Amino acid sequence: MRRRHLVLLLAAGLLLSACGPTARVLYNWGGETDGVTEYERVAYRTAAKQSPESICAMLVMYERLVSYPGGWRQVPPPGICAEYAWLLAQPETATIFAEHASKSQKSSLGYTPAQFQDRSRELFEMEMHYYPESIKFIKPLAARIFK
């Protein structure tokens, strides 16, 4: 009887220890505040009320996630390069950024609105490099955008 209690106690201990927080985060989604990542906060704000300011903030956030990936894998999260590339490829994005971005936003991006198309191509290539399974989706999309 005593042996059975010991086995049950060990099993419960193992089960509970498996539920603890892990030290490794696979991808960096841009710091957390109150359980919400920067990506979630900025993406929601942009989706809820799209404005020139929210688009500028989104571009800066994407650039940070791509340039400083963090996380255990040290690569941008899946889909981020493609989302960023798509936003840069939109004709109005360069104009919006040139007219509405703050000085700090412009300096943090590291390239000018005239270079948005080149950066977009580069980001589509990065997405396909980091996530080869995305090639069948990204390649036709990029071909359609840059025809």
N, C-alpha and C positions, 0 to 999 in steps of 0.2 A: 504494500500500500504506500509506504513511504517512497519507494522508488518511483511509483507512478506520479506522485505529487512533484517529485524532483524533475521528472521528464516534462510534465506540464508546465512547470515554472520556467524551465530552460526554453521550451518552445515559445512561451509567451514573451520571454525576454528577447529572443531572436526576432520574433515577429514585430515587436515594438521598436527594436533597434533599426529595423529595415525602413521604418517610416520617418526617420529623422531627416533633417535637411541635408542636402548634399553640398559639398564644398565647390563642386565644379558646375559651372554654368556653360552650356554648350555654345551659346551665341550671346553676344552683347547687343541688347536692344536699346541701349542708351540709358543706363541708370534707372533706378526705381525710386519713386516717391509715393508713399502710401499704397504700395502694391501695384502701381501703374508705371509702366516704362515710358521713357521719353517718346519712343516711337508711337505707342498707343495714344499718349496725350496729344501729340502734334497731329497724328493722322486723324484722330477723332475731331479735333478742332477744325482741321481743313475740310473734312467731309461734312461736318455740321454747318459750317459757315465759311464757304470758300471766299477768300479775300486775297488781295495782293500780298498783304502782310503774312497771312497763313501760308501762302505758297512760298514766299521767301524763307520763312521759318522751316518749312518742309525741306527745301533744297539744302539748307545749312545742316539740318539734322541728318539727312541722307549722306551728305559728304562726310560728316563725322563718323557715321556708322561704317562707311566704306573705307575711309582712310585710317581709322583706329578701331579695327574690328573687335579686339578683345575676345573674351570667352575662351573656353577650352580649346576650340578648333582654330582660333586666330584667323577666321575668315568672316566676311559679312554674312549675316543671316540669309537663309534661302529667300530668294525673290527680291531682296532689297536692291541689288544692282539693276535688276530688270525694271523695277518700279521707278527707280531714280532715272534710268536711261529713258524710259517712256516719258516721264515728266519733262526732262531736258529736250526731248525731241519735239515737243509740242511747239508750234510756231510762236505762240503768244508768251511762252515762259520767259524767253530772253528779254522781251520788252518789259514784261512785268518786273523782272528782277532788276533790270537796268534803271527803271523809274522808281521803284518802291523799296529796294533793299537799303538797309542802313549801311553806314561805312564799315562797321564791324562785320556785318553779314557779307559784304562784298570782299573784305579782306580774308575772311575765313574760308570762302569758297576756293580761292587759289587759282581761279581762271576767270576770264571775262565772258559776258554773254555771247560775244562773237564766237567763242569756242564751245558753246553748248552742244552743237551737233557732233563735234569731234569727241567730246567727253561722253556723249550718249553712245556712240559706236563702241568706245572703249569699255563702257560699263556693260553693254550687251555681251561683249567678248568675255569680260570677267565673270558674268553670270554663267556662261556656258563652260568656262574653264573650271570654276569652283563646283558647279553642279551639272555634270555632263548629261544627266537625265533630262535637263531642261532644253537641250539642243533642239529637239523636234518641235518645241513650241517657240523658242526664242528666235531661231534662225529665220523662219518665215515671217515673224513679226518684224524683225529688223529689216529684212528685205523689203517688206511692204512700206515701211517708214522711209527708208533711204533709197527708194527707187529712182 
